[in-house]
């Protein structure tokens, strides 16, 4: 499953040792010899693990069997998900207004000063020409590529930050989601841009690029952005709730929860579309059948307690996508009230 948020076997002990060597952090004892190995998305095993030192403030706690998740952390996670989701869609509404306003002003400016903008390139300076070339290239991209490019950039930046030894403790604290840690809320969001393994990053970005254009064309860029960001946090919440219910805390990271939302949304909107698997292009199946199989695997993983992948996050992301494909249009239409309010507020400030 290409978009899995878990792989990177036994990287955590290496990270912990490097952090200990550089910033004197306590070493988390992870049994990397366990046949199941450790994953970035879900780090816990069937054996009890221990740490010889207490973790510092904000540091994720090593996963243990039957490790209870503090109730306060669960409450924080639920509240953060609700506030973040509302903020995402409110921000997307304002962004839509500003983008539409800028487009109208630009068209009016072109109609008024078109003769000036149509001068030959020879009359323009070098940097103006470069900016115009970049603008034309950007305008030639598909809606999906325009949404994919900045998200890819954010993931690449986080991937590069994992390679900086001085940032290892920061990355573990803020770019991995762990319901037993002191810092719970923002890691639920930041972990959705975090990949330690190059293969993990490539797989997730490949799958996202495959479905981004269909989702962006259907949703529009503002709604796409709101759905993607809020889905990432919602999938992290499902992981937190599952770990709390099973008393198995552990670290998680990766974009596949949000990507599962895009995949489920597209497969629900266009169930008859034919899909294929990477490296097996001859094997085709309908999108509707594909999402059912993926959700069935993740449901089995949740029920049977499979630990290599974070099946709860995958399943939560898929449910979010199906929900938005079914009810998203009605919910998004309710933004009109906020648009009118923001328009009146902006007009009042201009007077």
C-alpha positions in Angstrom: 0.0 0.0 0.0 1.9 3.0 -1.3 0.4 5.7 0.9 1.1 3.9 4.2 2.3 6.2 6.9 4.5 3.6 8.3 7.9 2.1 7.2 11.5 3.1 8.1 12.5 0.1 10.1 14.3 0.6 13.3 15.2 4.3 12.6 14.1 5.5 16.0 17.0 4.0 18.0 19.4 5.7 15.7 17.7 9.0 16.1 17.6 8.7 19.8 21.3 7.8 20.0 22.2 10.8 17.8 20.1 13.1 19.8 21.8 11.8 23.0 25.2 12.3 21.5 24.5 15.9 20.4 22.1 17.3 22.9 22.2 14.9 25.9 18.7 13.6 25.5 17.8 10.3 27.2 18.0 7.2 24.9 14.8 5.4 24.2 15.4 1.7 24.4 13.7 0.1 21.3 14.1 -3.5 20.7 15.2 -3.2 17.0 15.8 -6.9 16.9 12.1 -7.7 17.1 11.0 -9.4 13.9 8.2 -6.8 13.3 10.8 -4.0 13.6 9.8 -0.4 14.2 7.9 1.9 11.9 7.7 5.7 11.7 3.9 5.6 11.8 3.4 3.3 14.7 6.1 2.4 17.2 5.2 -0.2 19.7 5.7 -3.9 20.0 4.2 -6.9 21.8 7.0 -6.8 24.3 7.2 -4.4 27.2 9.8 -1.7 26.5 11.5 0.5 29.0 13.6 3.6 29.3 16.3 4.0 31.8 15.7 7.8 32.1 12.5 9.8 32.3 11.8 11.7 29.1 12.2 15.5 29.1 9.3 17.9 28.7 7.7 17.7 25.3 9.6 14.5 24.3 7.6 11.6 23.0 7.3 8.6 25.3 8.6 5.3 24.1 5.8 3.0 23.2 4.8 0.2 25.6 2.2 -2.5 25.7 -0.8 -1.4 27.8 0.6 2.2 28.1 -2.4 4.4 29.0 -2.9 7.6 27.1 -3.8 10.6 29.4 -7.4 11.6 29.2 -6.4 15.2 29.0 -4.4 14.5 25.9 -7.4 12.9 24.2 -9.5 15.9 25.1 -6.9 18.3 23.8 -6.7 16.3 20.5 -10.4 16.4 20.0 -10.7 20.1 20.7 -7.7 20.9 18.5 -9.1 18.9 15.6 -12.5 20.8 15.8 -10.8 24.2 16.1 -8.3 23.5 13.4 -11.0 22.2 11.0 -13.2 25.2 11.5 -10.2 27.4 11.0 -9.2 25.7 7.8 -12.6 26.1 6.2 -12.9 29.7 7.4 -9.5 30.5 6.1 -10.3 28.9 2.8 -13.4 31.0 2.5 -11.5 34.2 3.1 -8.8 33.0 0.7 -11.4 32.4 -2.0 -12.8 35.9 -1.5 -9.3 37.5 -1.8 -8.4 35.4 -4.8 -11.6 36.3 -6.6 -11.1 40.0 -5.8 -7.5 39.9 -7.0 -8.6 38.3 -10.2 -11.3 40.9 -10.9 -8.9 43.7 -10.2 -6.3 42.2 -12.4 -8.7 41.9 -15.3 -9.8 45.5 -14.8 -6.1 46.6 -14.8 -5.4 44.7 -18.0 -8.4 46.2 -19.7 -7.2 49.7 -18.7 -3.5 49.4 -19.3 -3.4 46.6 -21.9 -1.4 48.8 -24.3 1.4 49.2 -21.8 1.5 45.5 -20.9 1.7 44.5 -24.6 5.1 46.2 -25.1 7.8 44.0 -26.7 9.9 41.9 -24.4 13.0 43.8 -25.6 11.7 46.9 -23.7 11.5 45.1 -20.4 14.3 44.5 -18.0 15.8 41.1 -17.4 14.1 40.3 -14.1 10.7 41.3 -15.3 11.1 38.9 -18.2 12.0 36.1 -15.8 9.0 36.8 -13.6 6.8 36.8 -16.6 8.2 33.4 -17.8 7.7 31.9 -14.3 4.2 33.3 -14.2 3.4 31.7 -17.6 4.9 28.4 -16.6 2.8 28.4 -13.4 -0.4 29.3 -15.3 0.3 26.4 -17.6 0.1 23.9 -14.7 -3.0 21.9 -14.0 -5.0 22.7 -10.9 -3.8 19.6 -9.3 -0.1 20.4 -9.9 -0.6 23.9 -8.5 -1.9 22.3 -5.3 0.7 19.5 -5.3 3.8 21.7 -5.7 3.6 23.6 -2.4 2.6 20.5 -0.5 5.5 18.6 -2.0 7.8 21.5 -1.0 6.7 21.4 2.6 7.3 17.7 2.7 10.7 18.0 1.2 11.7 20.7 3.8 10.6 18.4 6.6 12.5 15.5 5.1 15.6 17.7 4.9 15.2 18.8 8.5 15.3 15.1 9.6 18.8 15.1 8.2 20.1 17.9 10.5 21.4 16.4 13.7 20.8 19.5 15.7 17.1 19.3 14.8 16.5 15.6 15.7 14.9 16.3 19.1 12.7 19.0 17.6 11.6 16.7 14.9 10.7 13.9 17.3 8.8 16.3 19.5 6.9 18.3 16.9 6.9 16.3 13.7 5.8 12.9 15.1 2.3 12.5 16.6 2.3 10.7 20.0 -0.8 10.8 22.2 1.4 10.0 25.3 3.7 13.0 24.8 3.6 16.3 26.6 3.1 18.1 23.2 0.0 16.7 21.5 -1.8 19.2 19.4 0.5 20.7 16.8 2.3 17.4 16.1 -1.0 16.1 14.9 -0.7 18.6 12.0 3.0 18.9 11.5 3.4 15.1 11.4 1.3 15.0 8.2 4.2 16.7 6.4 6.9 14.6 8.0 8.7 11.6 6.4 11.9 10.1 7.6 12.4 7.6 4.7 12.9 8.7 1.1 10.8 5.7 0.0 8.0 6.7 2.3 8.1 10.2 0.9 8.2 9.1 -2.7 5.3 6.6 -2.3 3.0 9.1 -0.6 3.8 11.9 -3.0 3.4 9.6 -6.0 -0.1 8.6 -4.9 -1.1 12.2 -4.0 0.0 13.4 -7.5 -2.0 10.7 -9.1 -5.3 11.9 -7.5 -4.6 15.6 -6.9 -5.8 16.9 -10.2 -9.1 15.0 -10.1 -9.7 16.3 -6.6 -8.6 19.9 -7.3 -10.8 20.2 -10.4 -13.8 18.9 -8.5 -13.2 20.9 -5.3 -11.4 24.0 -6.4 -8.1 25.0 -4.9 -9.5 26.7 -1.7 -11.8 23.8 -0.8 -9.0 21.3 -1.7 -6.6 23.0 0.7 -9.1 23.1 3.5 -10.1 19.4 3.0 -6.5 18.2 2.8 -5.2 20.0 5.9 -8.2 19.2 8.0 -8.2 15.6 6.9 -4.6 15.2 8.0 -5.4 16.4 11.5 -8.6 14.3 11.5 -6.7 11.1 10.6 -4.2 11.9 13.3 -7.2 12.2 15.7 -8.4 8.7 14.7 -5.0 7.4 15.4 -4.9 9.1 18.8 -8.4 7.7 19.7 -7.4 4.2 18.7 -4.2 4.2 20.7 -6.1 5.6 23.7 -8.7 2.9 23.4 -6.1 0.1 23.1 -3.6 1.7 25.6 -0.9 1.5 23.0 0.8 4.8 22.6 3.3 5.3 19.8 4.8 7.7 17.4 3.2 8.4 14.0 4.1 10.5 11.0 3.4 10.7 7.3 0.9 12.2 4.8 -1.1 9.1 4.0 -4.1 9.9 6.2 -4.7 13.1 4.2 -3.9 11.3 1.0 -6.4 8.6 1.8 -9.0 11.4 2.0 -8.2 12.5 -1.5 -8.2 9.0 -2.8 -11.5 8.1 -1.1 -13.1 11.4 -2.3 -12.1 10.7 -5.9 -13.1 7.1 -5.8 -16.5 8.0 -4.3 -17.1 10.7 -6.8 -15.9 8.7 -9.8 -16.4 5.0 -8.8 -16.3 3.7 -12.4 -12.9 5.2 -13.1 -10.3 2.4 -13.9 -7.2 2.4 -11.8 -4.0 0.3 -11.8 -1.2 -0.5 -9.5 2.3 0.9 -9.9 4.6 -1.7 -11.5 1.5 -3.8 -12.4 -0.2 -1.6 -15.1 -1.9 -4.5 -16.7 -4.0 -5.1 -13.5 -6.9 -2.7 -13.6 -9.9 -2.3 -11.3 -12.6 0.2 -10.7 -12.1 3.1 -8.2 -15.1 2.0 -6.2 -13.7 -1.5 -5.8 -10.3 -0.2 -5.0 -11.3 2.0 -2.1 -13.5 -0.8 -0.6 -10.5 -3.2 -0.6 -8.2 -0.6 1.0 -10.7 0.2 3.7 -11.3 -3.5 4.3 -7.6 -4.0 4.8 -7.4 -1.1 7.2 -10.5 -2.2 9.1 -9.0 -5.7 9.5 -5.8 -4.1 10.7 -7.7 -2.1 13.3 -9.8 -5.0 14.5 -6.9 -7.5 14.6 -4.4 -5.1 16.1 -1.8 -5.1 13.2 1.0 -2.8 14.2 3.2 -2.2 11.2 0.9 0.4 9.7 -1.3 3.0 11.3 -4.6 1.5 10.0 -6.7 3.8 12.2 -5.3 6.9 10.6 -5.8 5.4 7.1 -9.3 4.4 7.9 -10.1 7.8 9.4 -8.8 9.6 6.3 -10.8 7.4 4.0 -14.0 8.0 6.1 -13.4 11.7 5.9 -13.1 11.6 2.1 -16.3 9.6 1.7 -18.1 11.9 4.1 -17.0 15.0 2.1 -17.9 13.4 -1.2 -21.4 12.8 0.2 -22.1 15.9 2.2 -19.3 18.3 1.3 -21.2 20.3 -1.3 -23.9 21.2 1.2 -21.5 22.1 3.9 -19.3 24.2 1.6 -22.4 26.1 0.4 -22.9 27.3 3.9 -19.8 29.5 3.6 -21.9 32.2 1.8 -22.8 33.8 5.1 -19.1 34.1 6.1 -18.3 35.5 2.6 -20.9 38.2 3.0 -19.8 39.0 6.5 -16.1 39.3 5.4 -17.1 41.4 2.4 -19.0 43.9 4.6 -16.1 43.9 7.1 -13.6 44.6 4.4 -15.7 47.3 2.8 -16.2 49.0 6.2 -12.4 49.1 6.8 -11.8 50.7 3.4 -14.1 53.6 4.1 
